Amino acid sequence: MIADGRIESERALTDLPSGYKTLSSDGTVYVFENDKDGIQVGFWVFREMLSGSMEVVYSSGGEDLIWKNETGHPIRSIKPLDEYWYYVVTDY
């Protein structure tokens, strides 16, 4: 949806289309990167301040791209789910 332009990918935080809002705990997709180096987007599964958060991440560049785009919320672990899909736990 991001690669084909159905979801605006210029902003870091983008609302999901109505039929897809249940894929993310807050109804949004987080675009960490969408350029020649790859696509990385995240969907919050659980988000809590200062006690750890979990998200499902699509990363065309694998774990290396996830680590490259680490924000101010340190990554605790990355678990592969399927090709290009990861379960990421952060300190957020």
C-alpha positions in Angstrom: 0.0 0.0 0.0 2.9 2.3 0.7 5.0 1.2 -2.3 2.0 1.7 -4.7 1.0 5.0 -3.2 -2.3 4.0 -1.6 -1.0 5.2 1.7 0.8 8.6 1.8 4.3 7.9 2.8 5.9 11.3 3.1 4.8 11.7 6.7 6.2 9.7 9.6 2.7 9.0 11.0 0.0 8.1 8.5 -3.6 7.0 9.2 -4.5 3.6 7.8 -7.5 3.3 5.5 -10.7 2.5 7.5 -10.7 -1.2 6.6 -7.2 -1.6 8.0 -7.3 0.5 11.2 -7.5 -2.7 13.4 -4.1 -3.7 12.2 -2.5 -1.1 14.6 -3.4 -0.4 18.2 -3.9 3.3 17.4 -5.1 3.0 13.8 -1.9 4.4 12.2 1.2 3.2 10.4 4.6 4.7 11.2 6.7 5.2 8.1 10.3 5.0 9.2 11.8 4.9 5.7 10.5 4.9 2.2 13.3 5.6 -0.3 16.0 4.0 -2.5 17.4 2.2 0.6 14.2 0.4 1.4 10.8 0.5 3.1 10.3 0.2 6.8 6.9 0.7 8.5 5.6 -0.2 11.9 2.3 -1.1 13.5 2.0 -0.7 17.3 0.7 -3.8 19.0 1.2 -2.5 22.5 2.4 1.0 23.4 3.2 2.0 26.9 5.4 4.8 28.3 8.6 3.7 30.0 7.6 0.1 30.4 8.2 -1.3 26.9 6.3 -1.3 23.7 5.8 -3.9 21.0 5.3 -3.4 17.3 5.2 -5.4 14.1 7.6 -4.0 11.5 7.8 -4.6 7.8 11.4 -4.0 6.7 12.6 -4.6 3.1 16.2 -4.2 4.4 15.8 -6.7 7.2 17.1 -6.2 10.7 19.9 -3.9 9.5 17.3 -1.3 8.3 15.4 -1.6 11.6 18.6 -0.9 13.6 19.5 2.0 11.3 16.2 3.6 11.9 16.2 3.1 15.7 14.7 6.2 17.3 15.2 7.5 20.8 13.5 4.4 22.1 16.2 1.7 22.4 15.4 -1.6 20.8 15.3 -4.5 23.3 14.8 -7.3 20.8 13.9 -8.2 17.2 12.3 -11.5 16.3 11.7 -12.5 12.7 8.1 -13.4 11.9 8.2 -14.0 8.2 10.1 -12.7 5.2 10.6 -8.9 5.8 8.3 -9.0 8.9 9.6 -8.6 12.5 8.3 -8.4 16.0 10.2 -5.5 17.7 10.3 -4.7 21.5 11.5 -1.3 22.5 12.0 0.6 25.8 9.3 3.2 24.7 
